[in-house]
Amino acid sequence: MESFGSSVTESTDITTPDDPFSGPLKSVAPWNYTFLACLMFIVTSLSITENFTVMLVTFRFKQLRKPLNYIIVNLSVADFLVSLTGGTISFLTNARGYFFLGIWACVLEGFAVTFF
């Protein structure tokens, strides 16, 4: 097909994209998902532990309850919630290789990472 001096080839093979909710993508090697799951487990567990520690220490020691520390605790709570929801869902889906939890988990992860 000629159009304005350039040629365009039409293909009869129409490829449909893989559905990430029905199974692992064929274009990605399985070891990539395993690597991402390990990485997300480390990052998520460290983030949850460290943010919980910041909240606990600020709660237990009254001398740390100052206006500047409230900003730090606020950031810690936000990051804790991101790690708890988004990090956990990301770890679980990477461990399986696809979004086995469905569209609602995809929406929840996107909302948590964006909102918190």
ROSE-852111 format. One record per atom (N, C-alpha, C, O, CB): x, z, y. Coordinates in pm, whole numbers, padded with zeros to 5 digits, always signed. Glycine has a CB too. Example, Ala and Ser with C-alpha at 12.3 -4.5 7.8 and 13.67 -1.06 7.14 Angstrom:
% residues 2
+01319+00780-00569+01230+00780-00450+01320+00780-00330+01424+00846-00332+01131+00905-00447+01285+00708-00225+01367+00714-00106+01290+00787+00003+01341+00804+00114+01408+00572-00060
//
This chain:
% residues 116
+00084+00000-00117+00000+00000+00000+00089+00000+00123+00174+00088+00139-00096+00121+00000+00071-00097+00209+00148-00110+00332+00066-00056+00449-00052-00085+00463+00188-00258+00358+00133+00024+00532+00064+00078+00648+00162+00091+00762+00254+00172+00756-00001+00215+00615+00145+00012+00865+00228+00015+00984+00377+00000+00951+00460+00072+01007+00205+00144+01059+00409-00089+00864+00548-00120+00836+00616-00030+00735+00734-00048+00709+00624-00116+00960+00547+00068+00677+00607+00154+00576+00527+00142+00448+00408+00114+00450+00613+00302+00623+00595+00163+00340+00525+00152+00212+00494+00290+00157+00576+00381+00166+00607+00070+00111+00378+00304+00101+00335+00429+00042+00296+00400-00102+00217+00309-00129+00216+00493+00122+00350+00478-00193+00318+00460-00334+00211+00560-00373+00227+00680-00352+00444+00476-00422+00104+00509-00429-00002+00598-00474+00021+00632-00620+00048+00544-00702-00141+00535-00454+00011+00758-00652+00032+00804-00788-00102+00830-00854-00194+00883-00793+00120+00931-00790-00109+00791-00980-00233+00816-01053-00232+00954-01117-00337+01004-01160-00254+00710-01160-00113+01017-01124-00103+01152-01181-00128+01253-01071-00046+01270-00981+00036+01175-01246-00240+01319-01078-00270+01424-00981-00240+01557-01047-00302+01594-01147-00419+01417-00932-00143+01627-00991-00106+01756-01049-00182+01865-00977-00189+01867-00854+00047+01780-01040-00237+01953-01052-00306+02067-00993-00212+02185-00994-00139+02206-01092-00438+02099-01070-00211+02263-00888-00121+02379-00885-00163+02482-00989-00280+02496-01023-00119+02442-00744-00062+02555-01036-00090+02662-01133-00168+02775-01066-00150+02802-00947+00042+02716-01193-00253+02838-01142-00330+02951-01092-00250+03078-01117-00226+03113-01232-00471+02958-01160-00208+03150-01011-00127+03269-01032-00205+03387-01090-00146+03490-01124-00066+03311-00901-00337+03373-01102-00419+03481-01155-00448+03464-01304-00499+03556-01368-00549+03489-01079-00416+03347-01360-00448+03324-01501-00328+03339-01594-00346+03360-01714-00504+03186-01517-00208+03330-01541-00090+03343-01625+00035+03315-01543+00026+03273-01428-00097+03249-01746+00153+03339-01604+00278+03315-01532+00292+03167-01492+00245+03077-01562+00398+03357-01618+00357+03146-01380+00381+03010-01334+00485+02944-01424+00585+03006-01461+00429+03009-01186+00460+02819-01460+00552+02748-01548+00679+02705-01476+00781+02680-01540+00484+02626-01608+00673+02698-01343+00788+02652-01265+00891+02762-01239+00998+02735-01185+00740+02596-01135+00860+02886-01277+00950+02999-01254+00993+03057-01389+00910+03085-01475+00883+03108-01165+01123+03074-01405+01175+03129-01530+01134+03275-01545+01129+03347-01446+01329+03116-01536+01104+03320-01668+01058+03458-01689+01159+03565-01645+01118+03674-01605+01026+03478-01834+01289+03536-01652+01387+03637-01613+01378+03670-01465+01417+03779-01423+01528+03590-01648+01326+03575-01383+01309+03602-01240+01207+03713-01217+01226+03799-01131+01265+03475-01167+01100+03711-01295+00999+03816-01282+01054+03952-01326+01026+04054-01263+00875+03781-01366+01133+03951-01432+01194+04076-01478+01290+04132-01374+01290+04253-01347+01268+04053-01611+01369+04046-01315+01462+04089-01210+01386+04147-01091+01423+04253-01040+01551+03971-01165+01281+04078-01047+01201+04127-00935+01131+04258-00968+01119+04346-00882+01098+04023-00895+01084+04273-01092+01019+04397-01132+01117+04513-01127+01083+04621-01078+00958+04385-01274+01239+04493-01175+01341+04599-01168+01374+04634-01024+01385+04751-00988+01469+04556-01242+01390+04532-00942+01422+04555-00801+01308+04628-00730+01333+04720-00653+01451+04423-00731+01185+04588-00755+01071+04653-00692+01053+04796-00742+01010+04882-00665+00944+04575-00719+01086+04822-00868+01077+04959-00919+01176+05049-00845+01142+05160-00805+01105+04963-01070+01299+05001-00828+01401+05081-00758+01361+05104-00613+01364+05217-00565+01538+05011-00765+01324+04998-00544+01289+05010-00402+01166+05097-00383+01163+05183-00294+01265+04872-00341+01063+05076-00464+00938+05152-00451+00959+05299-00483+00911+05386-00409+00830+05094-00542+01030+05329-00591+01050+05470-00627+01137+05542-00523+01109+05657-00490+01115+05481-00765+01240+05476-00472+01322+05539-00367+01241+05560-00239+01252+05664-00175+01446+05454-00337+01161+05463-00203+01082+05474-00081+00978+05585-00091+00962+05663+00002+01013+05341-00051+00909+05592-00204+00809+05697-00222+00876+05834-00220+00826+05927-00156+00733+05677-00354+00988+05848-00290+01058+05977-00296+01109+06019-00159+01089+06134-00118+01174+05969-00394+01174+05929-00088+01232+05965+00042+01124+05995+00146+01138+06090+00223+01321+05852+00092+01018+05917+00149+00912+05942+00247+00835+06070+00216+00796+06142+00307+00816+05823+00252+00814+06097+00089+00750+06223+00052+00837+06342+00091+00786+06445+00135+00719+06226-00099+00968+06327+00074+01061+06434+00112+01056+06460+00262+01057+06576+00305+01204+06398+00070+01050+06355+00342+01041+06372+00488+00913+06446+00525+00915+06537+00608+01047+06235+00560+00802+06407+00464+00674+06474+00495+00676+06619+00448+00628+06707+00520+00557+06399+00429+00730+06646+00330+00733+06780+00275+00822+06873+00359+00783+06986+00389+00782+06777+00131+00940+06825+00395+01033+06909+00474+00974+06939+00611+00986+07051+00660+01170+06839+00489+00911+06841+00673+00850+06865+00804+00733+06961+00793+00710+07042+00883+00803+06733+00866+00659+06954+00684+00547+07045+00664+00594+07188+00637+00534+07284+00686+00460+06995+00548+00701+07203+00560+00746+07337+00520+00821+07411+00629+00810+07534+00638+00833+07327+00398+00897+07341+00712+00979+07407+00814+00917+07387+00952+00913+07276+01005+01123+07352+00811+00870+07498+01007+00797+07493+01134+00884+07447+01251+00834+07384+01344+00739+07630+01165+01013+07476+01247+01101+07438+01358+01119+07286+01369+01168+07237+01471+01237+07505+01341+01079+07211+01267+01088+07065+01272+00965+07000+01333+00963+06879+01355+01110+07010+01132+00864+07078+01361+00739+07023+01416+00750+07008+01568+00702+07091+01645+00619+07113+01380+00815+06899+01607+00833+06865+01748+00779+06725+01770+00766+06648+01675+00984+06875+01791+00746+06690+01894+00686+06558+01920+00766+06439+01865+00707+06346+01810+00669+06540+02069+00897+06442+01877+00976+06331+01826+00969+06324+01674+00967+06215+01616+01121+06344+01872+00966+06438+01610+00956+06440+01463+00819+06394+01415+00807+06344+01303+00986+06579+01410+00715+06411+01497+00583+06360+01458+00584+06208+01449+00515+06149+01367+00477+06407+01558+00664+06144+01535+00678+05998+01528+00745+05959+01396+00704+05863+01332+00759+05944+01648+00846+06033+01357+00916+06007+01231+00823+06031+01113+00823+05953+01017+01041+06097+01219+00744+06137+01118+00649+06165+01009+00541+06056+01004+00499+06015+00895+00583+06304+01028+00497+06008+01120+00399+05901+01123+00454+05776+01056+00384+05712+00977+00358+05871+01268+00578+05740+01085+00642+05625+01019+00658+05649+00870+00644+05558+00789+00778+05596+01083+00687+05772+00835+00704+05808+00694+00573+05795+00618+00571+05746+00505+00759+05950+00682+00464+05839+00677+00333+05828+00613+00295+05680+00595+00245+05640+00490+00225+05901+00697+00319+05600+00699+00287+05457+00690+00369+05390+00580+00315+05313+00501+00312+05388+00825+00498+05417+00576+00583+05356+00473+00549+05409+00334+00557+05334+00236+00731+05383+00504+00510+05535+00325+00469+05592+00197+00346+05519+00143+00339+05487+00024+00440+05743+00212+00248+05492+00230+00127+05423+00188+00155+05277+00151+00095+05224+00058+00023+05429+00298+00246+05213+00224+00285+05075+00189+00349+05073+00052+00317+04988-00031+00381+05017+00295+00439+05166+00027+00509+05171-00101+00414+05206-00214+00423+05151-00324+00624+05271-00097+00324+05298-00187+00231+05342-00291+00136+05231-00332+00109+05213-00451+00152+05463-00242+00085+05156-00236-00009+05049-00271+00062+04917-00295+00059+04863-00406-00113+05032-00161+00126+04864-00192+00189+04733-00203+00304+04728-00301+00315+04635-00381+00237+04690-00070+00392+04828-00297+00507+04830-00387+00468+04846-00532+00524+04781-00620+00600+04942-00350+00371+04932-00557+00325+04953-00695+00258+04829-00751+00284+04790-00864+00229+05072-00702+00171+04766-00672+00105+04644-00718+00208+04533-00740+00200+04459-00837-00001+04599-00616+00304+04522-00650+00408+04420-00665+00491+04444-00790+00523+04349-00861+00498+04418-00541+00527+04569-00816+00602+04600-00938+00522+04563-01063+00575+04499-01154+00639+04749-00942+00396+04603-01067+00314+04576-01185+00293+04427-01208+00300+04380-01322+00179+04644-01172+00269+04352-01102+00246+04209-01120+00374+04136-01157+00371+04040-01233+00187+04149-00993+00487+04180-01104+00614+04118-01144+00650+04155-01286+00711+04074-01358+00726+04160-01049+00615+04274-01329+00644+04313-01468+00566+04227-01566+00616+04196-01675+00611+04462-01491+00445+04187-01530+00363+04100-01615+00393+03952-01593+00373+03871-01683+00217+04126-01590+00442+03918-01474+00473+03779-01445+00364+03705-01370+00382+03588-01335+00502+03708-01570+00252+03770-01346+00144+03707-01270+00049+03816-01221+00061+03932-01260+00067+03602-01356-00046+03777-01135-00142+03871-01078-00252+03900-01178-00363+03849-01164-00201+03816-00947-00223+03981-01277-00321+04012-01381-00432+04104-01331-00536+04115-01395-00253+04075-01501-00411+04169-01218-00512+04259-01163-00624+04184-01091-00728+04242-01061-00447+04358-01068-00603+04057-01062-00707+03977-01000-00690+03960-00851-00593+04007-00790-00839+04036-01029-00787+03893-00794-00782+03861-00651-00792+03988-00566-00731+03994-00459-00894+03764-00615-00868+04088-00611-00885+04210-00530-00751+04280-00509-00727+04335-00401-00984+04307-00599-00662+04279-00609-00531+04343-00594-00444+04263-00498-00366+04320-00422-00461+04357-00731-00456+04133-00502-00381+04048-00409-00424+04077-00266-00341+04088-00176-00402+03898-00442-00554+04088-00246-00607+04118-00113-00566+04259-00070-00529+04280+00046-00762+04105-00112-00572+04356-00162-00532+04493-00130-00385+04501-00093-00349+04569+00003-00561+04586-00248-00299+04433-00168-00156+04435-00138-00130+04372-00001-00054+04427+00079-00077+04360-00247-00192+04259+00026-00175+04195+00156-00225+04282+00269-00162+04290+00374-00246+04062+00159-00339+04348+00249-00394+04437+00351-00303+04557+00373-00275+04594+00487-00535+04484+00311-00256+04618+00264-00172+04738+00276-00041+04707+00346+00003+04783+00432-00145+04797+00139+00020+04598+00310+00149+04564+00371+00131+04526+00516+00218+04555+00599+00216+04449+00294+00021+04461+00550-00003+04421+00688-00053+04537+00773-00008+04555+00887-00102+04307+00693-00146+04617+00720-00209+04723+00798-00119+04844+00817-00104+04894+00928-00338+04766+00731-00058+04892+00709+00023+05012+00719+00156+04979+00781+00240+05068+00799+00043+05078+00583
//
